[in-house]
Amino acid sequence: MEFLQGGSLKEYVDEKFSNDIKFVFEPTWAISMIILPICNALAQTHSAQVYHRDLKPDNIMFIDKTRSGIKIADWRLVKGDAIDRRSLELTAVTSDGQIGGTPGYCSPEQWFVYNTDEIDGRTDIYSLGIIFYEMLTRRRPVPYNMNDPKTLEAKQQHQLQPSQPSVSNQNSIDLPSKYNLNVTPELDKCILKMINVDPNKIHSSIWDLITDLDKMK
């Protein structure tokens, strides 16, 4: 396997945050150097209807120590034409109650395993939105209630079409600009759209997101 000398985005973010308790990433830098390159990589895979399903800072790798380029790693939960519906269900919820995807980053439709036919590129956009919000604010938003008893029970019983989870947390998410004065109203709107709990309200495709972000870099 290729050795990527620059380490992960998680390591870099942790380093920056631990060295300065007030540090937040500058939005235009984050867009140009991290978010758009991820989008461009996803555009290649999404065009082949291949979806990562486990985007998180640990899986974003810098190519070298200059951190001038990135690659997306760990495609073991990929959903695509080569992966049938049954295999998606098996990786979404396993017999020991684990899920495909990382709590805090995966989309609600993946966490709660409802409407599995709708798990597509929007689940990657959602995860990227969580990463982006975290970089700009030092906080990870909680757009949906992972502990909702009814949906947890449905998930544990492997009911593959439970009702949509509680969205009571969605309206309580702070605008990123509350913690980062360099975030514009347009970027606030874009990020909250990326992490909407309703997949029908997220950017319809990675290309739509790229168009939005290109205006803000």
FENSULMO-V742911 format. One record per residue. N is the residue number from 0. PSI is psi in radians with two decimals (999 if undefined). Layout:
BEGIN
n:N psi:PSI
n:N psi:PSI
END
This chain:
BEGIN
n:0 psi:2.66
n:1 psi:2.38
n:2 psi:2.07
n:3 psi:1.86
n:4 psi:-0.31
n:5 psi:-0.10
n:6 psi:-3.00
n:7 psi:2.83
n:8 psi:-0.63
n:9 psi:-0.80
n:10 psi:-0.72
n:11 psi:-0.80
n:12 psi:-0.79
n:13 psi:-0.70
n:14 psi:-0.82
n:15 psi:-0.74
n:16 psi:-0.62
n:17 psi:-0.49
n:18 psi:-0.39
n:19 psi:1.94
n:20 psi:-0.18
n:21 psi:0.00
n:22 psi:2.34
n:23 psi:2.65
n:24 psi:2.52
n:25 psi:2.23
n:26 psi:-0.79
n:27 psi:-0.62
n:28 psi:-0.80
n:29 psi:-0.72
n:30 psi:-0.88
n:31 psi:-0.68
n:32 psi:-0.39
n:33 psi:-1.04
n:34 psi:-0.86
n:35 psi:-0.73
n:36 psi:-0.66
n:37 psi:-0.78
n:38 psi:-0.74
n:39 psi:-0.64
n:40 psi:-0.77
n:41 psi:-0.57
n:42 psi:-0.63
n:43 psi:-0.75
n:44 psi:-0.70
n:45 psi:-0.54
n:46 psi:-0.40
n:47 psi:0.23
n:48 psi:0.74
n:49 psi:2.19
n:50 psi:2.40
n:51 psi:-0.94
n:52 psi:0.07
n:53 psi:0.76
n:54 psi:2.30
n:55 psi:2.86
n:56 psi:-0.51
n:57 psi:-0.47
n:58 psi:0.05
n:59 psi:2.01
n:60 psi:2.42
n:61 psi:2.38
n:62 psi:-0.73
n:63 psi:-3.10
n:64 psi:-0.25
n:65 psi:-0.22
n:66 psi:0.69
n:67 psi:-0.09
n:68 psi:2.69
n:69 psi:2.80
n:70 psi:2.65
n:71 psi:2.22
n:72 psi:3.04
n:73 psi:1.33
n:74 psi:0.45
n:75 psi:-0.32
n:76 psi:0.28
n:77 psi:2.46
n:78 psi:2.27
n:79 psi:-3.00
n:80 psi:-0.44
n:81 psi:-0.13
n:82 psi:2.07
n:83 psi:2.98
n:84 psi:-0.71
n:85 psi:-0.71
n:86 psi:-0.57
n:87 psi:-0.77
n:88 psi:-0.67
n:89 psi:-0.62
n:90 psi:-0.39
n:91 psi:-0.77
n:92 psi:2.11
n:93 psi:3.02
n:94 psi:-0.43
n:95 psi:0.22
n:96 psi:0.05
n:97 psi:2.76
n:98 psi:2.80
n:99 psi:1.99
n:100 psi:2.84
n:101 psi:2.19
n:102 psi:2.38
n:103 psi:-0.41
n:104 psi:-0.50
n:105 psi:2.66
n:106 psi:2.71
n:107 psi:-0.63
n:108 psi:-0.44
n:109 psi:-0.72
n:110 psi:-0.80
n:111 psi:-0.07
n:112 psi:0.88
n:113 psi:2.56
n:114 psi:1.05
n:115 psi:-0.38
n:116 psi:-0.39
n:117 psi:0.02
n:118 psi:1.81
n:119 psi:-2.60
n:120 psi:-0.38
n:121 psi:-0.47
n:122 psi:-0.57
n:123 psi:-0.68
n:124 psi:-0.75
n:125 psi:-0.89
n:126 psi:-0.71
n:127 psi:-0.62
n:128 psi:-0.68
n:129 psi:-0.77
n:130 psi:-0.80
n:131 psi:-0.84
n:132 psi:-0.77
n:133 psi:-0.71
n:134 psi:-0.62
n:135 psi:-0.32
n:136 psi:-0.19
n:137 psi:0.18
n:138 psi:2.55
n:139 psi:2.06
n:140 psi:2.76
n:141 psi:1.44
n:142 psi:-0.33
n:143 psi:2.81
n:144 psi:1.78
n:145 psi:-0.24
n:146 psi:0.23
n:147 psi:2.08
n:148 psi:-0.73
n:149 psi:-0.77
n:150 psi:-0.57
n:151 psi:-0.73
n:152 psi:-0.75
n:153 psi:-0.72
n:154 psi:-0.79
n:155 psi:-0.48
n:156 psi:0.09
n:157 psi:0.60
n:158 psi:1.99
n:159 psi:-0.08
n:160 psi:0.95
n:161 psi:2.93
n:162 psi:2.77
n:163 psi:2.44
n:164 psi:2.90
n:165 psi:2.34
n:166 psi:0.39
n:167 psi:-0.44
n:168 psi:-0.35
n:169 psi:-0.77
n:170 psi:-0.20
n:171 psi:0.05
n:172 psi:2.21
n:173 psi:2.56
n:174 psi:2.43
n:175 psi:-0.55
n:176 psi:-0.28
n:177 psi:-0.51
n:178 psi:-0.14
n:179 psi:1.84
n:180 psi:-0.21
n:181 psi:-0.10
n:182 psi:2.18
n:183 psi:2.83
n:184 psi:-0.62
n:185 psi:-0.69
n:186 psi:-0.66
n:187 psi:-0.90
n:188 psi:-0.73
n:189 psi:-0.80
n:190 psi:-0.75
n:191 psi:-0.52
n:192 psi:-0.68
n:193 psi:-0.59
n:194 psi:0.41
n:195 psi:2.44
n:196 psi:-0.28
n:197 psi:1.96
n:198 psi:-0.39
n:199 psi:-0.17
n:200 psi:-0.04
n:201 psi:2.83
n:202 psi:2.35
n:203 psi:-0.38
n:204 psi:2.88
n:205 psi:-0.50
n:206 psi:-0.61
n:207 psi:-0.70
n:208 psi:-0.75
n:209 psi:-0.74
n:210 psi:-0.76
n:211 psi:-0.83
n:212 psi:-0.55
n:213 psi:-0.49
n:214 psi:-0.24
n:215 psi:-0.07
n:216 psi:999
END
